[in-house]
Structures are given as C-alpha cells and as structure tokens.
C-alpha cells in the first residue's frame, strides 16, 4: 500500500495551482467523453474516438498524417483505422493524382457519431458551467481557449465549422484547406 501521495510535478511556482486544476479538468473531460460514448452503446475505444475526432477537425488525411496528429506510430494508426473502416465509421479513398496514396475520411456514420458525442459532452459541460459552484469563474473562458489554441487544437467554434464539412470525397491538402 502506498502511503505517500506523489505529485505529478515538483513545481511550486505561481502557476502550480492552475496546472493542477487544468489536469483535474482534463480527467473530468475524458470522463464526460467516456460516459457520452457509453450512452450511445458503440464499440469504439477512446483512442479510436480520438482518431475520428481528428479526422472530423482536420478533414481527410493520409495515414501517416493521422499518425503524426495522434502522436502514434503509423502502424498503430493503420490498425486503428482498419477497425474503424470495418465499423463503417471511416472510409479509405485512393488519391486523385497518386493511386498509391490513400486518404482516410469520415463516413456519414462516423460524422454522426462524433457529432452526437460532442453534443452530449457539450450539454454535460454546460450543466457544470451553469452550476452554482462555477458562477464566479466565467472570466477563465478566454484563458482556457488560449490554452486550446496553444496546444494546436481548434477552438470549439472552429471544430464545429470543420465538422460540418468533414465527409465527402477524398480531398488533397490543397483542396481541403480552401
């Protein structure tokens, strides 16, 4: 039995409280997402769900690019996508100019799953924000959004804009960014 509580950081600077609070928030958000997935009774792991969220927010990607975005080895991304293709959530499309390259894109079912999980997650977050315990903390929204952007993630508004157009034929990067 462990009797000592080990801290994730030995930092004692002025940012320590904020870092610890954001780490707790991160755990909370993962839990909310897990519960949202469970209520839909889908056979998708969190890592598989993360892959389809990236495809929703960044559009069609090559496997190597998806692996880089997920910070995993390309073979891991390939296995993940093989499972998602079998479940009908992701489709592979040959490249328009190079048939040796395949692009991964969400299917309509994949898009609908991500959208529903995100809506349920947002509803649960809205309930938390609306609780009496959070009334005085509303000025943190700008800080949290800045942290999201600093992490290289799209803001919530940007994410939903990309989600609207994340399915369809395989696009090249130049076609996608327009």
Secondary structure, DSSP 8 states (H G I E B T S, - for coil): ---S---S----STTHHHHHHHHHHHHHHHHHHHHHHHHTT----HHHHHHHHHHHHH-SEEHHHHHHHHTS-HHHHHHHHHHHHHTTSEEEEE-SS-TT-EEEEE-HHHHHHHHHHHHHHHHHHHHHHTSGGGGGGGGGHHHHHHHHHHTT---HHHHHHHHHT-BSS---HHHH--
